[in-house]
Every structure is written in structure tokens, then in C-alpha cells.
Amino acid sequence: MLSMEIPSLDNVIQLINDNEDLIQYSYKGKDNQLLMSQALVEKIYAVIEQDKPDSIDKKELLKIAIRQAFDLCGNDVVVSRSGQLFIKTFDAQTKKDVNEKDAGTVASRYNGFSEEELRDFYQEFFAEEDSEDFFQLIAKKYFQKYFTKNSINNEKYEKYVFAYIKQIIAEQLDSMYDDDNDSFFQGFAGYIFRIHFTEVFEYIADLMLYEIAINNTSMINFLKYYSLNIIVIGGKKYKVPSLETQDGLRWNVVSMLSIAKIYTKSKSNLDKFKKEIKKITKEMSQFYVESLSPSEYNASAFDKIADLEKKIQEQKLALEKNYDSLELSDDENANKKIKSIIIKIKSYIETLLNQKKEILNTMISKAQMHQYANLQKELEILQKEYKKEKKVIMQNQKAYMSMRSSLVKALTEKKQLL
């Protein structure tokens, strides 16, 4: 696909040359980085879409055109971000070819890409706030593929777990960034897997502990392996990774079960209550007016109405006084002034009455107040249940974390030949 001819390539190149002010060369102080603005990207889209085959996605065609326009090689990266286009190039000094004999070794850890370049890309495109969701997804994908759909044994797990997870990360990155540079994303997958290594296995451990909590027999049998201590394979003795914490506390499946059941049940309830609380809070927010709850808004409205009624009463008294003065006065000029004052007072009273009417029309109805009150009661019940489950979580937190850390340690080690 990268080699396909772009009929409008010359026009794209001319467009780039004519709009260099819309390109940030040496982006963020790096000579091998470039950022193309959204305005220029849209102009290029307009050019290439004139001759675009219906079978080709315009984003894919844009990247092919950019690769050809800048004469990029296979190692270079072209990534879309918020309508902009980011380009990162790699020369012989920043990308080393990996020999076939080094595949799967430390020498091929990042597929020949330097750690510094991968770190720059990570900081630019992999926001810390997104990493939790990303690695939870990776753990789930791995778990579903190798434990739910295919029941992997301990031997195969030890042999392939790191390679399998790295491959899932690379595939996920490829789908996220929509770039044809598999070589780079294989290296980048290795980099982010290394710096989030423990995090990935903590999520996997959580999934395993949930499964034993619901009495998943195959998972219970898988974890029993870590209590065997010594095994013999082909006449050779091996020391099996143990479920032992750094402070020397040892766990086994039996001791794990009760804590796992209590903790995961409360955690599940906690998540359920959290969703329900969020849903009800959203429903209640629809009754809010000017950031005030229905009762607060109505109370504020009553205060405003009381203030208006006081002013109306004051104006009515002033009106009566002016009518009395008009009856007693024989001075024509004085009468004109009094009549003018009466007209102004009447107009002002009318304004005050309209304001009162508007406020009354915006007040929350009794039916709405009743709905809100019911939601409020429901919320209070949920919040009590939430606090109750939170307490159970806190009571078992230390034991659960100890259990999980021992499992992470076992999952990331391999049996040792004695």
C-alpha cells in the first residue's frame, strides 16, 4: 500500500512548499520531529480527495502521500493527532538493525530503536491519565485469549507470557495510531511494557483472583502450581515460583479463597453502587436551576417574591398618598406633576408584578419536587450501602494487596533448575 502511486503527489509537494509556515520543523527541539498543522492537513486532504479511489480511506491515503512527499523510509513514523500530523524520522544512528539471531534477546528489546526516541514518543502521545485504561485493556485481552478462550498451562505460560503480552500491546498500538510502521510499534510496545510491567501483571492478578473467587476450577488448578515448591521434569528438579511476599508471607490457593471472595464481592458491589450513584446524581442534576437544587431554588424564589411583594406594597401606599394629594390639590401645575408621578408608580408596580409572575412560572412544581425527593432518598440509601462495602474493602485491603503482590511476583518469575 505504501508504494501505491499518488496522482496528485506533485500538487501535495507544492502545497507543502507553499505553506511551510504551517509546519513546525524541529518540533520540541528535535531535528527528527515535525508537526504539520490541521489547516495544512485539510488543504492536502482537499487535493488528494480529487483523485482518491473509493476503496482507499482518506486518512490512509494522506499518510501514503506524506510519506512519499517527504521521502520517508519504513522506519519513520507518521501519526495523526487532533487533526494535526506528527512525523518522526529515524536514521542509522537512532535505529539499529536487529540480527535474526538476537530476536527475543535484550539486544532486540526495543526492535533496534533507542530508548530516548521511544521515551520522547511516549511523552508526546501516551498521556499518563490514559495509561490505566490502556493496560487494563491489555490485561483483559491477554486474559480472555489465553485463559478464558484457551486454557493455557503453566509451562506454556512461563515460556510465552511476555512475548504474548508484548504482541497484544503492539497490535493495540497499531489500531490506536493507524500507522503502517509495525517495526516502530513493536519497539514501542517493548518500551511501554517494560515501564508498566508490574501494572500489567497487577491487572492480570486481579482477574485471576476474581476467577478463583467465583470457583473457576481451571484457574484454581493453574494457581496451585505455585504451591508445588519442587517439581521433576525429565528427571531434573526445578524450583517453582512461590506465592511469597517480600516480607516472607506465603499464600496458597486455599488461604487466598476466602479473602478473594470477600474482597472481589465487595469490589463488584462497590463498582455497581458507584455506577448507580453516578446515574442518580445525573438524573438529579436535571432538576437543578442556576446551580441550585429544587428546594434551594424555590427558597431563593420565595425570598425574591417576598422582596417584590414588599416593594409592591410600598408602591401601592405611595400611589394612595398621591391620589389623596390629587384630590386635595387645586393647583393645576401641581396636579400635572402628581399625575405624572402616579403614572410612573403604576408602571413600576406593573413591572414588579411581571417580575413576580416570571419567578412564579419558573418555580419547581410539587410533582418535580416529589420526584427529586424520591431520587434523593434513593441516593442516600445507595451512599450508605457504598460506605458499608467500602468499609469491607478497607478491612481486607492489606490482606488482598499482600496476596496480589505475591501472585504478581510468581507470575513474573520462572521455575529454576536445581
Salt bridges, closest charged atoms under 4 A:
ASP102 OD1 - LYS101 NZ 3.51
GLU115 OE2 - ARG119 NH2 4.00
GLU115 OE2 - ARG194 NH2 2.69
GLU116 OE2 - LYS30 NZ 2.96
GLU117 OE1 - LYS88 NZ 2.81
ASP120 OD2 - LYS30 NZ 3.02
GLU124 OE1 - LYS28 NZ 2.87
GLU124 OE2 - ARG81 NH1 2.31
GLU158 OE1 - LYS415 NZ 3.34
ASP179 OD2 - ARG67 NH2 3.27
GLU199 OE1 - HIS196 ND1 2.68
GLU202 OE1 - ARG404 NH2 3.87
ASP206 OD2 - ARG404 NH1 2.92
GLU244 OE1 - ARG250 NH2 3.52
ASP271 OD2 - LYS267 NZ 3.36
ASP307 OD2 - LYS311 NZ 3.69
GLU309 OE2 - LYS356 NZ 2.84
GLU385 OE2 - LYS388 NZ 3.49
GLU413 OE2 - LYS409 NZ 3.53
